Amino acid sequence: MPWMDALRGIAILLVILWHAPSIPSFLGFAVPPSFLTVGEFFLPFRMPALMLLSGLLLPRSLAKGLPRYYLGKVQFIVWPYIIWSAIHIEQFGVGYPIEDPRAWIATGYLWFIFFIALYYAVAPLFTRLPPWVVPVAFWIVAQLVPTGQLTDFFFYGGFFFAGNLVARQPGLLDAILRRHWLVAVLAVVAIVFGVVSTQVDVNRMPVLALLSLAGIVAAIAATRVIGGSPLLRPLRFVGRASIVYYVAHFPIMIVALKLFEQQVDAVTLVGILLLSALVGCTALAWLRNIIPFRWLFQAPLLGLIPLPRRSVDPSGDRHVSGQGDRRG
């Protein structure tokens, strides 16, 4: 499924493109507003897309049996979350000292990994329910609970379990994608929604989840057509190594920021942060199967689960293919 690798790669790069200007802006640098506007256009789509793509792999993962299922999540999700959370707490700070348990809850930009781990932890409880019930229930609860981390948890959980719905009922997605006129309508809706998001804060609003889904479906339609192109090989590489790019890009940017913040203007600084993250993460992706680099992304559980030939995505699942904030 090359399209899955390509779409995940696009979503990961959009996260990196968002953090390159938003980190300096958050710290007081005069970043041009247009740099942030680009990121805000994709705001309703990038993290929901990553969640949905992770949920697509849930049935395959559950089929391994619960002992192997949970051990895999510890090895490929919980472990890198602990390692990179410790780095982030010490490097950037999260408002609590490292010994405070609150510092480890949805830590900084790693909230995505934290939520994914929780979704996988509870997913076996829902296997007997009709697959459409869980995402709908999550979005309803997100609308009802007070705004905050619980809203975020249930909002993004809706997209994760929507991915499970698509995986368990693939005919549903195929029926939509066969109707080119419907895909075109969804693309137009997504473009309008993206433009609105640059002017109004529409992030994590459960009542608008279907508008985010419109953009994701349109993106799936496009990547299913062109995802296997040789020109998109770099994107597929990023998608296959997405756990590396996701957890490592932020601390690399912080190091680059400390090195160059006094020497260049804000625009140049954004370029340096972006280039540093891409180069540094790509190097780590090439080195990820070599000890000790492997231990940054996979727990050393004495070979209980062999290292996959292909990389692992942020959901902790092997690919089926030759395949800062919650605004991330």
Stockholm file with secondary structure:
# STOCKHOLM 1.0

chainA/1-328         MPWMDALRGIAILLVILWHAPSIPSFLGFAVPPSFLTVGEFFLPFRMPALMLLSGLLLPRSLAKGLPRYYLGKVQFIVWPYIIWSAIHIEQFGVGYPIEDPRAWIATGYLWFIFFIALYYAVAPLFTRLPPWVVPVAFWIVAQLVPTGQLTDFFFYGGFFFAGNLVARQPGLLDAILRRHWLVAVLAVVAIVFGVVSTQVDVNRMPVLALLSLAGIVAAIAATRVIGGSPLLRPLRFVGRASIVYYVAHFPIMIVALKLFEQQVDAVTLVGILLLSALVGCTALAWLRNIIPFRWLFQAPLLGLIPLPRRSVDPSGDRHVSGQGDRRG
#=GR chainA/1-328 SS CHHHHHHHHHHHHHHHHHHHHHHHHHTTCCCCHHHHHHHHHSTTTHHHHHHHHHHHTHHHHHTTCHHHHHHHHIIIIIHHHHHHHHHHHHHTCCSSCTTSGGGGSSCGGGHHHHHHHHHHHHGGGGTTSCTTHHHHHHHHHHHHSCTTHHHHHHHHHHHHHHHHHHHHCHHHHHHHHTCHHHHHHHHHHHHHHHHHHTTSCCTTCGGGHHHHHHHHHHHHHHHHHHTTCGGGHHHHHHHHTHHHHHHHHHHHHHHHHHHHTTTSCHHHHHHHHHHHHHHHHHHHHHHTTSTTGGGGTSCCCTTSSCCCSSCBCTTSCBCSSCCCCTTC
#=GC SS_cons         CHHHHHHHHHHHHHHHHHHHHHHHHHTTCCCCHHHHHHHHHSTTTHHHHHHHHHHHTHHHHHTTCHHHHHHHHIIIIIHHHHHHHHHHHHHTCCSSCTTSGGGGSSCGGGHHHHHHHHHHHHGGGGTTSCTTHHHHHHHHHHHHSCTTHHHHHHHHHHHHHHHHHHHHCHHHHHHHHTCHHHHHHHHHHHHHHHHHHTTSCCTTCGGGHHHHHHHHHHHHHHHHHHTTCGGGHHHHHHHHTHHHHHHHHHHHHHHHHHHHTTTSCHHHHHHHHHHHHHHHHHHHHHHTTSTTGGGGTSCCCTTSSCCCSSCBCTTSCBCSSCCCCTTC
//
